[in-house]
Amino acid sequence: MVSRTDSFNGDIVRILFGELLGISAGDLWVQAIATAVVLLLGAIFSRPFLLLCFDPDLAQVMGYSSKLHHNLMLVLIATTIIVSFQTVGTLLVFGMLLAPAGVGALLARRVGFMMLIAAVTGAVATYVGLLVSYHYSTAAGASVVLTAVVIFFLVFAYAAVSDAIAARRHAAEHSLEVAA
């Protein structure tokens, strides 16, 4: 539909998949400023955000405005998404937001460590994805997101196997206790 419109001058592929290798210095500055603002506000409001994620009523009881902090969190998420559109495009931005966060959630129990794992996963996925893109002449944004998703599924499989082994070990120990 968009490709048949006379008034549309853009490239639909660029909108959907971004232009990771074609971003300008100005785009990098916008992303750096947005990252700094999101990190700063996230650090300042980390306690109410954490409470809000687990129990909005408890956040309210602790003296934090649940509605205000919920809206602020949504604004920070929206800012991250909008700024990322230029780099990885509208379709792939969600993969870059969700896959590293999922890896962090699978490997960590504390939120701070979870965020660190997510950031490292995103950096590794970007590096490896760009290498894959360069050596195999694939789209850079798609390669980065595919790498992040592959890392997620590898960690997911590892966590499932680890949980199954732990459950089996626990069942064996429990059966030995019952038998004794």
Contacts in CASP RR format, 6 or more apart in sequence:
PFRMAT RR
TARGET T0000
AUTHOR 0000-0000-0000
METHOD contacts of the structure
MODEL  1
MVSRTDSFNGDIVRILFGELLGISAGDLWVQAIATAVVLLLGAIFSRPFL
LLCFDPDLAQVMGYSSKLHHNLMLVLIATTIIVSFQTVGTLLVFGMLLAP
AGVGALLARRVGFMMLIAAVTGAVATYVGLLVSYHYSTAAGASVVLTAVV
IFFLVFAYAAVSDAIAARRHAAEHSLEVAA
2 8 0 8 1.000
2 12 0 8 1.000
3 12 0 8 1.000
14 89 0 8 1.000
15 89 0 8 1.000
15 90 0 8 1.000
16 89 0 8 1.000
16 90 0 8 1.000
16 91 0 8 1.000
16 92 0 8 1.000
17 88 0 8 1.000
17 89 0 8 1.000
17 91 0 8 1.000
17 92 0 8 1.000
17 139 0 8 1.000
17 141 0 8 1.000
17 142 0 8 1.000
18 85 0 8 1.000
18 86 0 8 1.000
18 87 0 8 1.000
18 88 0 8 1.000
18 89 0 8 1.000
18 90 0 8 1.000
18 92 0 8 1.000
18 141 0 8 1.000
19 86 0 8 1.000
19 87 0 8 1.000
19 89 0 8 1.000
20 87 0 8 1.000
20 88 0 8 1.000
20 130 0 8 1.000
20 140 0 8 1.000
20 141 0 8 1.000
20 144 0 8 1.000
21 133 0 8 1.000
21 140 0 8 1.000
23 86 0 8 1.000
23 87 0 8 1.000
27 86 0 8 1.000
27 87 0 8 1.000
30 83 0 8 1.000
31 83 0 8 1.000
31 84 0 8 1.000
31 86 0 8 1.000
31 87 0 8 1.000
34 79 0 8 1.000
34 80 0 8 1.000
34 83 0 8 1.000
35 83 0 8 1.000
37 79 0 8 1.000
38 76 0 8 1.000
38 79 0 8 1.000
38 80 0 8 1.000
41 72 0 8 1.000
41 76 0 8 1.000
42 49 0 8 1.000
42 76 0 8 1.000
45 69 0 8 1.000
45 72 0 8 1.000
45 73 0 8 1.000
47 64 0 8 1.000
48 59 0 8 1.000
48 62 0 8 1.000
48 64 0 8 1.000
48 69 0 8 1.000
49 69 0 8 1.000
49 73 0 8 1.000
50 111 0 8 1.000
51 58 0 8 1.000
51 59 0 8 1.000
51 62 0 8 1.000
51 64 0 8 1.000
52 59 0 8 1.000
52 64 0 8 1.000
52 66 0 8 1.000
52 69 0 8 1.000
52 70 0 8 1.000
52 73 0 8 1.000
56 66 0 8 1.000
56 70 0 8 1.000
57 66 0 8 1.000
59 66 0 8 1.000
59 69 0 8 1.000
60 66 0 8 1.000
80 97 0 8 1.000
81 93 0 8 1.000
81 94 0 8 1.000
81 97 0 8 1.000
84 93 0 8 1.000
84 96 0 8 1.000
84 97 0 8 1.000
85 93 0 8 1.000
87 93 0 8 1.000
87 141 0 8 1.000
88 96 0 8 1.000
88 141 0 8 1.000
88 144 0 8 1.000
88 145 0 8 1.000
89 141 0 8 1.000
92 141 0 8 1.000
92 142 0 8 1.000
92 144 0 8 1.000
92 145 0 8 1.000
95 145 0 8 1.000
95 148 0 8 1.000
95 149 0 8 1.000
96 122 0 8 1.000
96 125 0 8 1.000
96 144 0 8 1.000
96 145 0 8 1.000
96 148 0 8 1.000
99 121 0 8 1.000
99 122 0 8 1.000
99 125 0 8 1.000
99 145 0 8 1.000
99 148 0 8 1.000
99 149 0 8 1.000
99 151 0 8 1.000
99 152 0 8 1.000
100 117 0 8 1.000
100 118 0 8 1.000
100 119 0 8 1.000
100 121 0 8 1.000
100 122 0 8 1.000
100 125 0 8 1.000
100 148 0 8 1.000
100 151 0 8 1.000
100 152 0 8 1.000
101 114 0 8 1.000
101 118 0 8 1.000
102 118 0 8 1.000
102 152 0 8 1.000
102 155 0 8 1.000
103 117 0 8 1.000
103 118 0 8 1.000
103 121 0 8 1.000
103 151 0 8 1.000
103 152 0 8 1.000
103 155 0 8 1.000
104 114 0 8 1.000
104 115 0 8 1.000
104 117 0 8 1.000
104 118 0 8 1.000
104 121 0 8 1.000
104 155 0 8 1.000
105 114 0 8 1.000
106 152 0 8 1.000
106 155 0 8 1.000
106 156 0 8 1.000
106 159 0 8 1.000
107 114 0 8 1.000
107 117 0 8 1.000
107 155 0 8 1.000
107 159 0 8 1.000
108 114 0 8 1.000
108 116 0 8 1.000
108 117 0 8 1.000
121 148 0 8 1.000
121 151 0 8 1.000
122 148 0 8 1.000
124 147 0 8 1.000
124 151 0 8 1.000
125 144 0 8 1.000
125 145 0 8 1.000
125 147 0 8 1.000
125 148 0 8 1.000
125 151 0 8 1.000
126 144 0 8 1.000
126 147 0 8 1.000
128 147 0 8 1.000
129 140 0 8 1.000
129 141 0 8 1.000
129 143 0 8 1.000
129 144 0 8 1.000
129 146 0 8 1.000
129 147 0 8 1.000
130 140 0 8 1.000
130 143 0 8 1.000
130 144 0 8 1.000
132 138 0 8 1.000
132 143 0 8 1.000
132 146 0 8 1.000
132 147 0 8 1.000
133 139 0 8 1.000
133 140 0 8 1.000
133 141 0 8 1.000
133 143 0 8 1.000
133 144 0 8 1.000
136 143 0 8 1.000
END
